[in-house]
Amino acid sequence: ISKREGNLDVERADFIANATRRYYGGAIDNTRGTATINETTFQENKAEMGGAYYQSAGTGTIDDSTFIGNQATFNAGGAVYVTSAGGATADLTITGSSFTRNSAQGYGGAIYSYSGSTASVVTTTVDSSVFTQNTAVGAGGALYSGNTIVDIDGSVFNANTSQNDGGAVWSNYRLTVDDTEFRGNQSKRHGGAINVTTSSAGGATTDLT
């Protein structure tokens, strides 16, 4: 599904072994639209970026959904890729979902969240979700946040791995983590669970409770 602007509602669907040879969103590409996804399974989908779901600007809501074995074959976001540029905003909220054995040849084995300019605000919220055995060749075995606002609450990160920094989570901007468990995550460099660094967008801030 490729959707430009407008509304997209997906409920109780299965996206299995879909692929795009180039670019974005092996199952869904949401550009400047509003996507609402509920009780849906994404399994073994592939794209260069955003193996299952890609969002550029706009709004996305993913509830009670399952992502298994999706792949970013060239770059980032094994399961999910959210971004914006040119002053546009992007908001993605994920609740009650699971991410298992997703992988990226670049960054963010499960989720890649990135803002292309200081004028573009990207906010990713993760609530009551579970990340297990996701892998990234680059940073962020489960989740990578580049110049974006990320809030994580009531979630579990288990046995995620990065060949670079941040076995579970990598962030260089604003990261809030509340009531969340990290166990058995590994990186080959810095931050077996979480790696926080700085960016040109400003000093990184991290709130862990």
C-alpha positions in Angstrom: 0.0 0.0 0.0 1.3 3.4 -1.0 -0.7 6.3 0.4 0.0 10.0 -0.4 -1.9 12.3 2.0 -5.4 11.5 3.2 -6.4 8.8 5.6 -5.4 5.1 5.8 -7.2 2.7 8.2 -5.9 -0.9 8.6 -7.5 -3.3 11.0 -6.9 -7.1 11.6 -4.8 -7.5 8.5 -1.8 -9.7 7.7 1.1 -8.4 5.6 3.4 -11.4 4.9 6.4 -11.6 2.6 5.8 -8.4 0.7 8.7 -6.5 -0.8 9.7 -3.4 -2.7 12.9 -3.7 -4.7 13.9 -0.1 -3.9 13.3 2.5 -1.4 10.5 2.5 1.2 7.9 0.5 3.0 7.8 -3.2 2.1 4.1 -3.3 3.2 2.9 0.3 3.8 4.3 3.7 2.6 2.5 6.6 4.3 3.6 10.0 3.0 2.1 13.1 4.6 -1.1 11.2 5.5 -2.8 9.8 8.6 -2.4 6.1 9.1 -4.2 4.1 11.8 -3.1 0.5 12.2 -4.8 -1.9 14.6 -4.3 -5.6 15.4 -2.2 -6.2 12.3 0.7 -8.6 11.7 3.7 -7.7 9.6 5.9 -10.7 8.9 9.0 -11.1 6.7 8.4 -7.9 4.6 11.4 -6.2 3.0 12.5 -2.8 1.7 15.7 -0.9 1.5 14.3 1.4 4.3 11.3 0.6 6.5 11.0 -3.1 6.0 7.3 -3.1 6.9 6.1 0.5 7.5 7.5 3.8 6.2 6.2 7.2 7.2 7.3 10.6 5.9 5.7 13.5 7.8 2.1 13.1 8.8 0.7 11.0 11.6 0.8 7.3 12.4 -0.9 5.2 15.1 0.0 1.5 15.5 -1.9 -0.4 18.2 -1.8 -4.1 19.3 0.2 -5.1 16.2 3.0 -7.6 15.6 6.2 -7.2 13.6 8.2 -10.4 13.0 11.3 -10.9 10.8 11.0 -7.7 8.7 14.1 -6.4 7.0 15.7 -3.2 5.9 17.9 -4.6 3.2 20.0 -1.6 2.5 19.8 1.0 5.2 17.5 1.6 8.2 14.4 0.6 10.0 14.0 -3.1 9.9 10.3 -2.9 10.7 9.4 0.9 10.9 11.0 4.0 9.5 9.6 7.5 10.4 11.1 10.7 9.1 10.4 14.3 8.0 12.2 17.2 6.4 11.6 20.7 5.0 9.8 22.0 8.1 7.1 19.3 8.2 6.3 17.4 11.3 5.8 13.6 11.9 4.2 11.9 14.8 4.2 8.2 15.3 2.6 6.4 18.3 3.1 2.7 18.9 1.1 1.0 21.7 0.8 -2.6 22.9 2.9 -4.0 20.0 5.7 -6.5 19.6 8.8 -6.4 17.5 10.7 -9.7 17.1 13.7 -10.6 15.0 13.5 -7.6 12.7 16.8 -6.5 11.2 18.5 -3.6 9.5 21.7 -3.5 7.4 22.1 0.1 8.7 20.4 1.6 11.8 17.4 0.7 13.9 16.8 -3.0 13.8 13.1 -2.5 14.6 12.5 1.3 14.5 14.4 4.2 12.8 13.2 7.7 13.8 15.0 10.6 12.0 14.6 14.3 11.4 16.2 15.7 8.3 16.4 19.3 9.5 16.2 21.3 12.7 12.9 22.8 11.4 11.3 19.4 11.2 10.0 17.9 14.4 9.7 14.1 14.6 8.1 12.6 17.7 8.0 8.8 18.3 6.1 7.5 21.3 6.4 3.8 22.3 4.1 2.5 25.1 3.6 -1.0 26.5 5.5 -2.7 23.7 8.1 -5.5 23.6 11.3 -5.7 21.5 13.0 -9.1 21.3 16.1 -10.2 19.3 16.1 -7.3 16.9 19.5 -6.6 15.2 21.2 -3.7 13.5 24.6 -3.6 11.7 24.8 0.1 12.6 23.6 1.7 15.8 20.4 1.0 17.7 19.7 -2.7 17.8 16.0 -2.1 18.4 15.5 1.7 18.1 17.5 4.5 16.6 16.6 8.2 17.2 18.4 10.8 15.1 17.5 14.4 16.0 14.0 13.3 17.1 11.9 13.2 20.3 11.4 9.7 21.6 9.3 8.7 24.6 9.3 5.1 25.8 7.0 4.0 28.6 6.2 0.6 30.1 8.1 -1.4 27.5 10.6 -4.3 27.5 13.8 -4.6 25.4 15.2 -8.1 25.5 18.2 -9.6 23.7 18.6 -6.9 21.0 22.0 -6.4 19.4 24.0 -3.8 17.6 27.2 -4.3 15.7 27.9 -0.6 16.6 26.5 1.5 19.5 23.3 1.1 21.5 22.4 -2.6 21.8 18.8 -1.6 22.4 18.5 2.1 21.9 20.6 4.9 20.3 19.7 8.6 20.7 21.4 11.9 20.0 18.6 14.3 20.9 15.7 14.0 23.4 15.0 10.6 24.9 12.6 9.8 27.8 12.4 6.3 29.2 9.9 5.5 32.0 9.1 2.1 33.7 10.9 0.1 31.0 13.0 -3.0 31.4 16.3 -3.7 29.5 17.8 -7.2 29.7 20.4 -9.1 27.8 21.0 -6.4 25.1 24.4 -6.2 23.6 26.5 -3.8 21.4 30.0 -4.2 20.1 31.0 -0.7 21.0 29.2 1.7 23.4 26.0 1.2 25.5 24.9 -2.4 25.8 21.4 -1.2 26.5 21.3 2.6 25.7 23.8 4.9 24.0 23.3 8.7 24.1 25.5 11.1 22.2 25.1 14.7 20.9 24.1 16.2 17.6 24.3 19.4 15.6 20.6 19.9 16.5 21.6 20.5 20.1 22.8 18.8 23.3 21.2 15.4 24.0 18.9 15.2 26.9 17.9 11.9 28.6 15.3 11.3 31.3 15.3 7.8 32.8 12.8 6.9 35.5 
